[in-house]
Amino acid sequence: MVLKEKIAEEYQRIQDEICQALEALDGGAKFEEEIWEREGGGGGRTRIIQNGNILEKGGVNFSAVHGKLPEAIKKAFGVDCDDFFATGVSIVIHPNNPHVPIIHMNIRYFELNEEKRWFGGGIDLTPHYVVEEDARYFHQTLKGVCDKHQAHFYEEFKAWADNYFFIKHREETRGIGGVFYDKLTPEKTGLTYEEIFEFSCDLGRSFAPMYANLVNKNRDKNFSAEEKDWQLLRRGRYVEFNLVYDSGTRFGLETNGRIESILMSLPAQANWFYNFTAKPDSAEAKTLALLKKGINWI
């Protein structure tokens, strides 16, 4: 049986590895770390990188918290347990170049007791401009990770991501999706808890090399003031999703989480333009046409 202490320890190791890789990728900025404790139990390590050569703002957070489950969360989960333990790594990176995509990753483990525990997580990509070659590479990489563990994981988790990362009031996806999963157990997957944990770690370790490839391919592209404005508008859409729909944000707020860590996913700057309409046949219009569910990128 995989123990929660082992899971938390390995997630901390993954946080370390990703931070080192991102510092090397940026080549200038360094992460600032804040160790924090949660009043109800547990704590974490918030690591923020800002004003880098390519990484305008990013966070790589680890937490391992425990305590009493609020009534609202108990109702949402459909459980009557009082105590909980949760640990995970959460990442959001906002680059300064509009041709480099925003990326998000989360791997997490939640435990109420030995009978009620599960893994969740995923990776999704939010390009300001959708480049189909990059989208294919991203999805093929994720499919390779999924296929290593279960043949049906990619198709199932891609559809889950398409449905989850959807801005309903805009009728558009947040980006080009990726994979997303929640409440994975042996009963649902046919894997043991140890094997689901291995999948979680493999997904976490796919993040750094995959994002480095996307960054290095696009980081030196020039951009105009109009393209920067478009980037800030797309960031605004990102903010809308995270504050309105994201379940991790809601869980953090409702369990008395650390506000700065919860909201580290928000960019340093985002804009909203009244009644924006993309010009026909523009790069912006082509991107909007690809922010749809169900696109087969492979």
N, C-alpha and C positions, 0 to 999 in steps of 0.2 A: 504493500500500500504506500503510495507516494504521500509524504507528510507535508503539511502546509509550511513548515519551517524550511524544508528543502526547496519548495517552490519559490518562496520568498527569496531565499539565498541565490537561486539561479536567476531569478528576475533582476536582482541587483547586479549580478555579473553581466547580464545582457545590457542593462543601463550603462554600465561602465564601458563596455565594448562599443556601443553606439556613440557615446559621447566622444570617445577617442577618435573614432572614424570621422565624425562630423567636424571636429576641430581640424583634423588633417585635411579634410575636403575643403574647408573654408580657407585655411592657410593664414588666418589672422586672428579672428576672435576666439576667445576662450569661454568656456562655461563658468558661470557663477553658481555656487551651490549654497542652498539654505537647508539646514536640517530642521525639521519641525516635528512637533508632537501634537497629536490630536487629544483634545480634552477628554473625550469618551474612551480613548484607548488606542495605542499604536502611534504611528507617525510616518514620516517619509523623508525623501531627499528630492527637493525641487532643484532642477538645474536649467538655467536659462542662458541662452547665447543671443547676443544682440550686436547690431551694427557691424557685421562682418563684411568680408569681401563679397560674399554671395548670400549669406544667411542674415537677413534683416532682423528677424526675430524667430526664435525657436525654443521649445522646451522639451526636455526629456525627463519625465518625472517617474519616480518610484514611490509606491506607498504600500504599507502593510498595516491595516487598521482593524480594530475589533471593538466589540462593545454590544450595546443593546440596540436591537433593530427597531427603528421608529414604526409606529402604527401604519403610516402611509406606505412605507416600503413593504411591510408585511402583507398589506392588502394587495399591492401591486404584484408581489411574488406569489400570492395565494398560499402563504404559509402561516403557521401559528407559533413558530420558534421565536425565542427572544434574543438569543446570542448569535453574533455573526463574526466571521473573519473574512477579510477581502484583501487581496494583494494584486499588484499589477504594475505594468510599465505603460505610460501613455506619452505619445510623441505628436507634436504638430510643428511643422517647419514652414515659415513664410519667407521666401527668397526676395531679394530686391529686384531681380530681373524678371520682367513679365514673361519671358520665354522659358523660365524655369518653373516647374509646377509646385504648388503647395502639396504637402504630403502629410498623412496622418496614419499612425499605427497605435494599436492598443492590444496588449495581451493581459489577461486577468484571470484570477481564480477566486471563487466565492464559496464559502463553506458555512453551513448552518449546523451540521452535525455529520457523522460518518455516512448517513443515509442520504442526506441532502447537500450535495456539493456539485459544482460544475465549473467548466472553463468557458471563457468567452474571448472575443477579440476580433482582429481583422486589420487590414491595410487598405486604404483607398487613396486615389490620386485625384487632385483637383488642378488640372492645367488651366492657366488663364487663356491660352490658345491650345486647342486640341491638335496634336500632331499624331496622325494615325500610326505612323511607324513606332513612335514612343508608346502609344497605347497598346499596340500589339506586344511589344517587348515586355511591358509591365504585366500584362495579363498572362503572357506565356510563362514568365518567371513565377508568378503566383500559382499557376496551374502545375508547374513542376514541383513546387513544395507540397501542394495538396495531393498530387498523384503518388507521391512517395508514401503517403499514409493511408489514403482511401481513394479509390477510383472515382467515387461520386462526390467527393468533397468540393472540387472546384465548381462544377456546375451548380450545385446546391448553394454554396456560399456566395458565388457571384450573383445569383438571383436575389439572395438575401440582401447583399450590399446594394443592388439596384433599388430594391424596395425601401431599404432603411435610409440611405443617403439621398432622399428625395425631398425637395422643398415644395411641399404641397401647394402653398399659396402662390408659387411661381410656376408650377407645372413644369419643373425642370429638375434634373438630378444635380447634386452638388458638384460632381465632376464626372469622371469616366468610371467610377465605381472601383471595384477590386474584389476583395472577399470580406465577408462579415459573418460571424457566427456567435451564438449565445447558448448558454445552458447545455453544453456538450457533456454527456455522460456515457458510460459504457452501454446503457440500454439504447441510447439514440444512435450510437456510432458503431457498435460492434468492437470497439477498442477498449482496452483497460484504461484505468485512470493514468497509469504510467505512460501508456502510448499516446493518450491525448495530451499529456504534459509534454512529451517529446515533439509532437506536432506544434504545440504552442511555442516552444523554444525555437524550432526550426523556422517558423514563420517570423519570429522576432529577429532571428539572425539573418534573414534574407533582406531585411530593411536596408542596412548600410550599403552593401555592394550594389544593390538595385538602384537606390537613390543616387549614389555616386555616379553611376553610369548616365543617368538622366541629367544630372547637374553638369557634368563635364561635357556632355554633348551640346548643351545650350547656354552655358554660362557666359560665353564671350560674344553672344549675339547682341548687336546694337538694337536700341529701341527708341521710339519717338515719344513725345509728350502725350500723343493720343493713345499710344499703347500703354503708357503708364496710367493714364486715366481709366482705361479698360481694366487694368489689373486692380485698381482700387475699387472699381465697381464690383468685380468678381469677389474681392475680399468681403465686400458688404454682404453678398449672398452667403458667403461662408459664415459670417457672423450671425445672419438670420437663422441659418440652420442650427448652429450650436446653441443659441439662446432660446430657440423655440422648440426644437425637436430632440436634441441630443439627450439620450437617456443617461449617459455618464455624467453630464452636467447636472441633471436633475438629481441623480443619486448623491452626488457630492454635496449639493446644497441641502438636501433633505436629511443627510446624516451628519450635519455639522462639520463638513470638510473644510479644508483651508481654502479660502476664497481665491487668493493669489494663484495657488496651484490649479484650482478648478478652471479659472478663466485665463490660464496661460495660453490656451488655444486661440485667443483673439489676437489679430494682428495689431501692430503698433499704429497703423493708420488704415482706414477704410472710408470709402465715399459712397454716397447715394445720390444718383442723378434723377431728377424728376422726369418720369415718363420717357426713359431712355429707349430709343429704337435704333437697332443696328442698321447700317446702310445695306441695301441689297447686294449680295455677292461679295460682301466684305469678309475679312478674316474673322471678325467678331460674329457676323451672321452665320458663318460656317461652323463656328464653335457652338453657338446656341443650338444649331440643328443637330449636333451630336450629343447634347446633354439630355439624352433619352434613356429610358429603361430598355433592357433587352438587346442591346447591340452586341453582336458576336465579334469580339476584337481578335479572336484567334482564327 
